[in-house]
Amino acid sequence: MKPTSNKALSCAVLGHNYVKVKANLDRTTELRCRHCDIKVTTDVSGNFDHGNLSNKNIQSTLRRLFHLSVQQSKPNFS
């Protein structure tokens, strides 16, 4: 079991207390927990995105590589 600090203990027991920090033009929002200062973003449909990568170019490149690998692994039926 990982040790938790007193700050994050309430988040581990009761859940995070998110506050909206910033609303972006692409209809995503950035949220931050009041207690443990964890950052979370929401996508266009409102789902949480726990991506810790700060550079969006790296994140989009990794997403494209994943989709290409999935596409290559599918069998082609003719």
Sequence and secondary structure as in RCSB ss.txt:
>XXXX:A:sequence
MKPTSNKALSCAVLGHNYVKVKANLDRTTELRCRHCDIKVTTDVSGNFDHGNLSNKNIQSTLRRLFHLSVQQSKP
NFS
>XXXX:A:secstr
     HHHHHHHHH   EEEEEE TTS EEEEETTT  EEEE TTS EE      HHHHHHHHHHHHHHHHHHS 
   
